[in-house]
Amino acid sequence: MAESIRSIPPGFDFVAPQSRPISTREWRIHGLLFVLTVITTTLAGIVWGAPPDMPAPEPRLATPLDYLLYIPLTYYYSSVELLRYAISHPALIGEGVRFSISLLAILFSHEMGHYLACRHYKVDATLPYFIPAPPIFLAGTFGAFIKIRAAIPSRRALFDIGLAGPLAGFVVALPISVIGVLTVAPPVDPAAGHWMYFNDPLLFRLIAKLAGVPLDPNSPTNPFYLAGWIGLLVTSLNLMPVGQLDGGHGTFAVFGDRAHKIFGRVVFGIVALLAVLGFWLHGSPSGFLYTVLLAVMMKVPHPQPAVMEPLGNKRIVIAIVTVIVFALCFVPFPITIS
């Protein structure tokens, strides 16, 4: 995810940063968050794999307190019923585990890309923080991030640290996406009552075309498809050239401060327009969440690296590859709600 970097205080000479050892307390915190995220993403995978017509008990509405607690009680009763159903259908638990492993592999690779690049440049950074979310949330997680606790020493370091994450995540998401597309089940009857459809990114469409596999909006999803879809969506969001998103770091390193601000404003305008069109044409309000996120990111100033040396031809090639990766991952209208 976006990794916030620090600037060098004025009046201070730059001193090469040093990474510090990880304490036992930090291992416990990061480990606990990771374990909780494994649980919530597994439950999310079970939710997506459960039959849509599975009955769920309704909470009793007899007092004003019952009405006040209607939403949490409905969530609680639905969760209990789902767990009972999953225990009696072990194959469903297997789907949840496959979804969790696949998605967390993408997120873990993304954050370790940032972390290992920080270690390479001796920039102090934390281990990845995984953020669990209620299973009713799309993925069972709000993502992951690392906290960079030192200034970035150079332009090349900014480029490498910023883009190492999404590129590493994409490398892991690629085989998961291939498996997901190749194992898509035949489409079901359109009258079966689907209310939400996942629109396929360009990568999925290319895989399907090369393999001769038809992609149909009425086809049931599978754990690998869902994990790959979410992983690519996260990758494209992080690669937007705005603020201190990963793409913003790369844009700043390649083009400098002025172009970074221009790119950010243009992309914000495009995303805001897509949010309106997405709600109008696809019934999905998700684009407004991206617009708010980018608006917040634009308010965060991007610090200047200590040394602005030339990037070199190899990093320019990597920058071009990154643009291609963004094009393969980006979906203008991720979800259609009918």
N, C-alpha and C positions, 0 to 999 in steps of 0.2 A: 504494500500500500504506500501512500505518500509518506516519505521520511523527512521530517523537519530537520533542517541543518542550521547550524549557528554561524553567525558572522563574527569577524574578528573585531574586538573593541577598538575604537580609534585611540591612537597614542601608544599602542602596544606593538612590539615587534613580534612577528610570527615565530612560534616555536613548534617544531615538528611534534604532532600529537602522539600520544602513546596509549595503546589499549590496556586496560587494567584487567586483572583476573576476575572471574565470575565467582561471587560469594555463594556459600551454601544457601543462604536465604533467597538469593535470586534464582538459584536452581529450583528451589521449592515452589516459588511463585510461578515461574514460567512453566514448570512441570504440571502444577495443579491446573492452571488455565488450559494447558494443552489437553489434559485428561478430560476436563469438563467439556471442552470443545469436541473431543472424540465422541462423548456421550450425546451431546445435543445434535451433532451432525448425523450420527447413526439414527437417532430418533426422527430427524428430518427425512432421512432416506426411507425410513419405514412409513412415514406419512405419505410420501410421494408414491410408494409402492402399494399402499392399501387400496382396496377397491373403493371407487367413489360412492357406491351405494351402501357402504357399511353403516349400520344403524348406530346412532349415538343417543344416549339418554338425555332428556331435557331436564334442567333443574326445576324444582318446584317453585312456583311463583305465588306465594301466599301472603307475604308481608312486604312492606316497603324495603326492608333490608335485602330480601330476595331479589327485588328488581335492581337494587344498587349493585349487588354482587353477581348479576346475571352473566356478564362476560367472563369474569374469572372462574365462576362455577361451571359454565359451559366448557371452558377450556380444560378445567380439571377433569370433569366427567368424560369428555372426549378423549383426553390423554389416557385415562385409566382404561377405557374401553379399547383404545388402540393397543395398549400394552397387552391386555388380555387376548386380543385377537392375534397379535404377533407371537405370543407364547404358544398359542395353539396352531400357528402356521410358521414353523421355523424358517421356511424359505423366505419369508418376508424379512426376518431379522438378517438373513444373509444379504438381501438387497440393501438394507440399511448400512451394513458393514462395508459393502463394496462401494457404496456412495461416499461414505465417510473417508475411507482410505484413499479413494481417487481424488476427492476434493482437497483433503488435507495435504496430499502429496504435492498438488499444484501450489497451494498456499505456502507450504513449508519450503519448497524449492525457490519460490519467489523471494521470501524473506531471507533465506540463507544466501541467495545471490547477493543481496545487499550486505548481509553480515560478513560474508567472506571477502567481499571487495573492501569493506571497512578494515578488516583484519590485515589485508594486503597492504593498505596504505597507513596502517597503524593509527586508524581513527577510532576513538573510543565509542563503542556502540553496545547496546543491550542485546541479549538474545531475543528472538521473536516473542511478542506478546500475542497469544491467540485469544480472540474475544468470542466467548460462547453466546448464543442467542436462543430464545425459545424455539422449540422445533416447529411451531406454526409459522415462524419466519422462513422465507424461501429456502435457505441453505442450512439453518441451524447455527450459523455463525455470522458475525459482523466483520469477519476478515481477520487480518493479523498485521502487525507493524513492528518495526524496531525503532528504538529511540537513539539517535546519534547525539552523543554528548560532547562533541568537540567540533571545532571549525574544520571545513574541508580545505586541505592544503593547496590544491591546484585545480586547474581547469580539467586536466585529464582525470584526476581523482573524482571530481564532480560527475563527469561523463560516465566513468566506469561504475561508480557506486549507484548512480541514478538508474542506469539501464541494465545493470546486471540482474536485478530482481525480475522485471517483466520478461526478459529474454530467457532466464532460467525457468521461470514458471511456464512459458510457452513451450519450451523443449519437453517438459513433462506433460503438459496438456495435449500435445500433438498425438502421442500414441493412445492416450485415453480417449481423445476425440475420434480417432480411427476406429477403436473398438466400439465406442458408443454408436457411431453411424452404421457400422457393419452389422450390429446386432439389433437394429431397430426392427420391431415386429411389424407385420403387415397392418395397414390401416384398418381401423374399426369402422362400424357404421356411423356416418356423420350425425345420425339422429340419436346417438347414445348419450348426448347431453354434455359434451365438453364445454367448459366456459372460459378456459384460458389456453392459449396456444403459444408455444415458443417459436419465434421466428429464427431461422437458421443463419448463422454467420457465413461469410464467404468460404471459410475453411471447410465447414461442414458440407457446403454445396459442391466444392471441388472434390472432396473425398467421395461423396456419393456419385458424382459424375464419373470419376475414374474407376470406381468399383462397380458401376452399373446398378447402384442401389437407389430405388425411388425414395425420396423424402416427401412424406405427406403430413400435413398438419394434423390429420386424424390418427396418425400412428402413435401407439403408446410409447412413452419414453422409457428409458432404462437407466440404472444407476450411473453407468459410464457416460451416457449421453448427457444426463443432467449435470454431472460433475464437470465434464468438458465444456458444456455450454456456460456454466457459471464461471469456470476458470477463464475462459476466453473473454467473457464480459468484464470480469475484474481486470484482466490484462489491458483491454482496450480503454477502460476508464482511467487506469493509472498512466497510460501512455498519452493521454491528452496533454498538449503543451501549455498547461495552465499552472501558475503558481509553483508550489513545491510538490506537485505530483511528479512521478518519475519522468513523464514526458516533459514536464516543465524544467527539470534538472538538465535533461538532454538538450532541450532547446536553448537554454541559457548557455550551456557549455559550447554549443556549435555556433550560435548566432549572436550571443551577447545580450545585454540587459534590455536595450531598446526593442529589438526584435522579439524578445521573450514577452514583453508587455503587449506588443501588437498582436502576436499570435494568440495570446491569452484572451484578449478582447474579442477577436474575430471568432475564435472557437466558442466562447461563451455565447455570442450572438447566435451562432449556428445551432448550438445545443438548445437554447431557449426557443428558437423557431421549431426545432424538431419536437420539443416537448408539447407545444401547442398542436402541431400536426399529429403527433402520436395520440394525443387525447381525442382529437377530432376524428381521425381516420381509424384508429385501432382501439379506442375506448380505454387506453392505459394511461394512468397518471404518473407512471414511474419516471418519465422524462423530467418532471418538475423536481424530483429528488436530485437528479444529476445537475440540474440548473442551480439549485440552492447550494449544492456542494461546490460547484465551480465558482459561484459568487463568493463563497467564503474563502476559497483558495486564492482568488484574485486579490483579496485584502491582505494576504500574508506576503510581506516583502521577501524577495529572494536575495540572500547575501552574496557578496562577491567573493570568489575564491582568492586565496592569498597570491597565487601565481597564475597568470593567464598566458601560459605557453601555448604554442600551436598544438592542435590535436593530432595531426599526422594523418596520412592517407588511410591507415588501417581503421582508425576510429570513424573516419568519414564513411567508409564502406559499411561499418557496423551501424551507423546512423541511418543509412539507406535501407539496410536490412530491417531495422526497427520500424521504419515507416511501412514496409511491406507487411511486417507482423501486425501492425496496427490495422491495416486494411483487411487482413485475413480475419481479425478478431471482431472488428467493429460491426455492430448491428444498429442501424438508424432507429428502428422501432423494435426493441427486444421482445415485447409481449403484446399479443392481441387478446383483448377481453371481449367476449361476445355476450 
